[in-house]
Amino acid sequence: MILNIETLLAGEKALDNAPKAELTDGRFCIPQHYLSYQHSLQSVEQLLLDIDFDPRYPIFVSQDDASLYVQVGIIGVDNYKSNDSGQEKVVYGRKWRVEPQLPSSEIIQTVFLAIKKAREHEIRELFRFDHQNKKTTPFNNHHDLPLLTNSQDRLQPVNAQAPLQAQGAFSFEIERVLKSIRYDGLQFELLSFMLRPTGEYLIELCISPDLNKYSSALLVELKDTKYVSLLVSVLDMNYFLHQLMQQLIQLSDRYIDENFYYRGFNRFSWKNDVKAIAQLSTEVRQLHKSEDAEGFNQHWQQSNYETDRSRIPVMSSGPLWHKLKNQLEPFSPAENTLPIIP
C-alpha cells in the first residue's frame, strides 16, 4: 500500500527522517513500512468507510475492554429454521481483533479475510446432504469436536481397506450421491468423468436449480456458473465430497477477490498485473539501505523491534507453557522472542 505524503491516513505517522520514494509518475510517497501506527475506533471507521463489497455483508467496528475489533454481518434468513415470512436478519460473525499498531493495509486485509471466512461459514451450512430421510450439514462449523473425538471409531469408513472401485462403478456412485445433495436449492448432475494422463480423475458437474427452489441471494457467484470441475486422485466418495466443497469455497473466494474494493480499487483482483506489482515493490522496499538513510536505518530497526515485542504474548507458567517450551526447544529461538512469563 503506497500513500502520498500529503494524504497519510488517520492513525498513521511517518517515522522521523523516513525516506521518500519518487514513483514513475512523479509523485512522492512514504511506504507503509516507514510509518508508525496508533489506530483508534475513529481511524478504523474511516478505513471501513472506504471499503466496498456486497451490501449483504455489512462491516462493523467496535471495541470492548480488550481491544478494537471488526466484525462482518450477513443479511439473510436462518439457515436451519423454516421462515415462512421470509423475514431476513443480520447474523454476526466472529470478532477479529485489531491491534492499534497494525498497519492500515493489514487492517484492510483483515476485513478481506473476515469476509472470506464469514462467507465460507455460510457455504458450509448451505451444503445439505440427505441421510436417513433427514437433512444434514456435514461440512458445517458447529459440530461438537470433543464428541467427534470421543466417537472417532464411528467416523472411519467401513470399507477403508477395500480396493479402489472400478471407474464405471464409481461414476454410478457419484450419480447416486448427488441426488442426495442440495446446495441452497441447487442440485448437481454428473456431466463427465474421465481418467487423465496424470493418473487423476477429472469430474465435471452441471449445476441446475431444483424445481425453482434456489432461494438465496448470497450465492451470486453461481448466477452465471453452470459447471463445476474438480480432480480426484483416488476413487473415494469422501475425497470427492471434500473436493466438491473446496470448489464451492473457491468460487466464493474468487467472487470476493474481484468485488472487494478499497477506495475504488480491487487490489486482490486477478486482473492486476503481477509484474507491475513486483516492480512497484522494488521501487519502495529498500530505501532504508541508501546512504542518505543511514541515520534513519537504526531508528527504523528499533521501531520494528518495539512493534515485534508488543506482539509477544504474556503467559502463565502452567502446563500449556511447558508443552510449548518443549515444542520450541529443538529450534533454539532467540531468547528475546520467547513468550513473557511473569
N, C-alpha and C positions, 0 to 999 in steps of 0.2 A: 504494500500500500504506500503510495507516494503522496506527499502533501505539499502544496505551495506554502512558502514561509508565511505569507500573509493570511493563510486560512487554516492555521492549526486549530484543531477541534477543542471543544471544552474538555477539560481533564488532561490535556497534553501540554508539555513544556519542553522546549529544546534544551539539551544539556549545554552548559557553558562552553563556548567556543566550538560548538558542534560543526563539523564540516558540511559544506553545502555542495550539492551536485547540480551541474548545468545539464539539462536534458537536450536532446537533439532539436527540440522545437524552440530552444532559447529560454525556457522557464527554469527558475532555480527552485530547488526543494531541499528539505531536510528529511532524509529517510527515517522511517519509523524506529529503526534500531538505534538512532541517536537522540531519541526523545525519552523523557521520563513521564510517568502517568500517575495520576491521582484521581481516579474516576469516582463520581458521585451518582446519586439517583438521577439528578438532572442531566448530567453528561451522557449517561447511558440512555435516558429517554430521548435525547437528541439523536443518538445513533439509530434508535429504533424508528424515529420519525422518517429517516432516510432509507429505510428498508421496505421493499415492496415484494409481496408474494401473493399467493391465493388468498382472497379475502375470507375464506373459510378457516384460515389459520391465523387468528389474531395473536400478536406477540406482546407480552406484558413484561414489565419490570417492576420489582418491588424490593423491599428489604425487611429483614427481621433483625432480631438481636444478634444473629451470627454474621450476616453479610448481605450484600446485594445479590439478587438472583433474577434471571429471566425465565419466563415460562410461556410455553406455547399452548394456546387454546385450540380446540377443534369444535366447529359448529356442525352438529348432525344429530341424528336420532340415536337412541340407545341401541347398541349392537346386540344386546341379549334379551331385551324385553319387547313385546309387541307394543306398537304405539299407533293405535287406530286413528288418533287425531293428527298424526304426522307432526306433532309439535317438536321442534328442534331445541337443543340446549347447547350450552358451552361445556365441554369436558376439558379439564385442565391436566396437562402433562406434568412430569416431574419438574422439580426446581433445579435449574442449572446455575451453580454458584459463580459469581463474577468477582474476582479479586480487584480491588481498587487500582493496583499497579499493572493490571493486564492491558497490553496494547489494544488500541481501538480496533485494529484489524482482527485481533483474536476474539474480541467480543462479538464482532460481526460474524466470524466463523463459528462461534459457539451457538449463535442463533441459527445459522445454517445447519449445523449438526443436530440441534434440538428439533428443528422441523423434520429432518430426515427420520429421526428416531420416533417422533410422535406419529408420523405417517406410517412407519413400519409397524408400530404398535397396532394401529387401526387395521392395516392389511392382514396381520396375523389373526385378528378376530373375525375378519370378513371371509376368511377361508374356512368353509364349513364342510364337514365330512359326515355323511350319514352312516351311523353304526348302530345296529340292532334297533332300527326304527327311531333313532334319536339323532338330533343334530348336534355334532360336537365340533370343537375348535382345537384340534390337537397342536397347532402351532402358536397358540396364544401365550402371552407372557404371565398369566396368572396361575399357572399350575403350582401346586404345593411341592416345592423342591425337596424338603425333608421327607415328605410322604413318598415321592418318587424314588428317593434314595433308599428308603426302607423297603421299597417294593421293586427294586431293580431286577430281581429274578423274573418277575412277571413281564418286564419290558423287553426281554430278549426274544428275538424271533424264534418260533418253534422249529423252523427249518433252516437255522443258521448254517448248519453243516451240509445242507443239501447241495448238490452240484448246480451250476448255472442252468437256468431254463433255456430251452431252445428259443430262437428268436421269434418264431411264429407263436409259440405258447405265451411268451411274454407280451407280445403285441395284443393278444386276446385279453390278457390280464389287465393291461393298461386300459383297454376299452371298457372293461367291466368296472374298474375302479373309478374311472372318470364319470360314470353315470351316478356315482355317489357323492360327487364333489360339486359344490356351488360356491362361486366367488361373488358374493353380494348380488345374486340374481343372474350371474353369468355362468355359462357352462362351457366345458372344453370337450372337443372331439378330436380323435386321433386322425391326423391328415397323412402323415408318412412316418415310417420307421425303417432306418437303414443302417447297415454297418459301414463305417468309414474306414479308409486305409490305415488310420492311426490305431484301429482296434476299438475305438469308441463308437457308440451308437447315437446317431442323430435322430431326435424325436421332434416332430413338428405337430403343433396342436392348433386347431381352429377355435376361435373364441366367438361365441354367439349368445344372445340373450335367451333366458329361459322363460318362454311364454310371456315376454314383456314384463318380467319381474325385476329387471335391472332398475334399482331404485336410488342408488347412491350418487350424489354429485361429487363425492370425494375422489372417485377413481377416474378423473378426467383424462388421465394418460391413456386410458383404454378406449376413449371415444372413437379414435381413428385407428386403433390397433386391432387387427383381425387374426393375427397369428402370433404364436409364441414358439420359439425354437430352443431346444436345450440338448446338451450332450450328457450321456451317462457312460461310465466306464465298465459298469457291471450290470447285469440283468437282475436288479434287485428293486422291489417296489418301494422300500423305504428310501433308497437312494434317489429314485425317480421323483418321489413326492417332495423330498428336500430340494432337489434341483428345480422343481416347478416353483416352489415357494421362493427360492433365490431369484428366479427370473422375474417374479411379480414384484419383489423388493427392488430389483434393479430397474425395472420400468418406472417405479415411483421415484427412485433416486435420480434417474435421468430427467424426469419431469422437473424436479426441484433444481437440478443443475442449470436447466435452461430458463427457469422462470423466477429465480431468486435474484433480486436486484438491490444494489446499494447505490443510491444517487443515480439511478437510471442505467447502471452498468451491471450486466450479468457476468460477474467475474468468473464464475465456475462453468460457464458455457463451453462446450467442446469446440465451438466455432472460433474462440480466441486463439490466435497464433501462438503456439508453444515456443517457437523460436524467438518471437518478438518479446515474450515474457522473459525468456532467458537473457536476451540482450539487455533489456531494461534492468534486470538484476545485476548484470556485470557492471553497469554504469554507476551503481549506488552502493554495492555491498562492501567494497574495500577502501572506502575513502579514509578511514582511520589509519591506514598504513602509509599514507602520503607523508612527505617530510613536513608539510605545513601543519599537519595534525599531530605532530609528535607530542606536544604538551597535552592535547586532548585525549590521546590514547589511554594514558594511565587513569585519567578521571573516568573515562568510559568503561574501562575494565572494572574499576572499583564499583561503579554503578551497577554493572551486570552482576558482580559478586553479591552485592547487597540484595538485589532482586532475587537471585537464586537462594540466598539464605532465608529470605522471607517465606519461601515455599517449603522449607524443611519442616516436617511435622514434629510436634511435641507429643511424646508417648509416655505411658506409664511403664515401669519395669515389671511387666507381667508375662504370662505365658505367650501372648502374641509376639511381644518384643523378643523373647528368647527364640521363638521359631524364626522370626525374621533375621535375627543375628546369625543364627546357624546358616540361613539361606544366603546371606550376604558374605559371610566369612571367606568362602573359596575365591571370591572375586577381589578381595582386599581393596575395597573402595576407599578413597581419601577420607580421612577421619572427619574433616570439616563438612563432609556431605552426608554424614550419618544422621539419623533421627536424634532429636534432643531428648535426653532422659533427665528430668529434674532431679 
